[in-house]
Each structure stands twice: as structure tokens, then as C-alpha cells.
Amino acid sequence: QVQLVESGGGSVQAGGSLRLSCTAPGRTFSSYARGWFRQAPGKEREFVAAIAWSTGSTSFADSVKGRFTISRDNAKNTVYLLMNSLKPEDTAVYYCAAAVFFGLYPPTSPGQYDYWGQGTQVTVSS
């Protein structure tokens, strides 16, 4: 079982920035993809960004391209989501996820991920 722990959520005004972190204590991720998803009230969970742990290749949702950056720290088993130029429509609970993965570009569908964190709230006010 993989435990994922998110942190860094909070409230910010539109145009501001937040950085989310997701750590996996005691776990290595040489054959995994790590992703971020979000879910707003009344909406389905949607893909935000993902990174292939071994290659560093990334994928982003169109809605966050150019504003969000995903990165990893191998030594800390931690993945980060840096969110800039935040908009009110970015308000959601953000979830970290991990998937067993051997390809080049990381998966973007929630069903392809095996492990999930508990979620962290991000609220962007106008």
C-alpha cells in the first residue's frame, strides 16, 4: 500500500500562487507516474498535471498549461505542483495520485491511477 500525503493548500486571491506538495514516506517511485487531479463541488474529478518519475516527462491539462508546473524531488519522494496566476475556476480539492507506469508520457485518466491522497483544498477568490 502506498500512502500519499498532500500539503500546501489554502486560500489566495486571483492572480496569486500556491505550491502543493505530495510526499510518500518510505516509498521509492522508479516505475511510477505521479499526478495531480482536482474536483470542484458538483463536478467530476479532472486531470491537472502528471510526471513520469523515471524520465521526468510531463503532461498538463489545457486549462493549466503555462500557469502550473509539476516537478519532483527524488531524494524526498515528493512531487510538487506550483500554481501561478490562479483563477477562481481553479478552486477545488486537489488530489495527489500515483500509478504504476513504464511508458514515456504519464497517464491522464483518474482510472489509471492506483493510489490517492486525502486531498487538499485550494480556494481562489476574485
N, C-alpha and C positions, 0 to 999 in steps of 0.2 A: 504494500500500500504506500502511495506517495502522498505526503502531506504538503500542501501548498498554503503559504501564509502571506496574505496581501497587507500592505500598509500604504499610507500616503494620501488617502482620500481626504476630502474636505470641501469647504465652500470657498468660492472665488468669484470675483466679478468677471464679466465678459471681457475678453482680451488678456486675461491673466494666464498663469501657468501653474501646473501641478506635476509632480513626479510620483508615479506609483511604483512600488517595489513588490516583488513576489519572490520569496525565498522558499527553499525546500531543505530543511535541516537534515543533514546526514545523507543526502542523496546526490548521486552524480548523474549527469544527463548527456552522455556521449551519443546516445542514439534516440534523442527526443527532439520534439519541437515544443516550444513554449509559446503560448498565445494569450492574448487579451481579448475578452469579449465584454459586451455591456448589455444591460437590459433596463429599459425605461418602463415606468408603470404602464400596464396595458399593452405592452409591445413584446415581441419575441426577442430572445437573446440574439444579438448580432455580433459578427466578427468585427474586430477593430484592427489588430495587428498581430503578427507572429514572427518568430525567428527560429531557424533551424540551429540547434545547439552546436553541431559539429562544424557546419560550414559558415554560419553567420548570415546566410541568405534570409531575406525578409519579405513579408507580404503586408500590405496595408489596404484597408477599406478605402474606397474612393473618397468618402466623406472626411477622412482624416489625413489624406496624403498632403504632404507639405507642412502639416501642423504638428503631427505626432511623430515621435521617434522611439523605436524599440531597440534595446541593447541588452547585453548580458555580461555578467562577471563570473567567469568560470570558477575562480577561486572561492567565491562566496555562494555559488549555486543560486545566483539571484538574477532575475530578469527585471528590467526597468521599462516603464512607459513614460516618456517625457511628453507632456501635453502642453503645447503652446497655443496662443491665440484661441483660447477656449470660447465656445459659444453656448448659449442657453440650451441648444439642442444636444449638447454633449452631456447634459445631466442624465445620470443613470447610475445603477450599481455596476461596478466594474469587477469582472471576474478574471482571475488568472487560471490558466489551464495547461496541462501537459499531455503530450501524445507520444507514444512510441512511433518513431519515424526514421526512415532510412533514405528518403529522397533528397531532392535538391531544394525545392521551394516548399515551405511549410504549409500544412493544410489550413483551410479557412472555414470549415464547417464545424459547428459545435459537436456533431455526432462523431467526428473523427478524433475527438479528444477523450482521454481515458480518466484523467484526474482533474479535480476542480478545487479552487479555494473557496472561502466562505463569502467573498465579495467585499468591496469597499465602496462607500457612497461618494459620488462626485456630484456636487451641485454648483451650477454656474448661473449667476443672477445677471439680469440685464441692467 
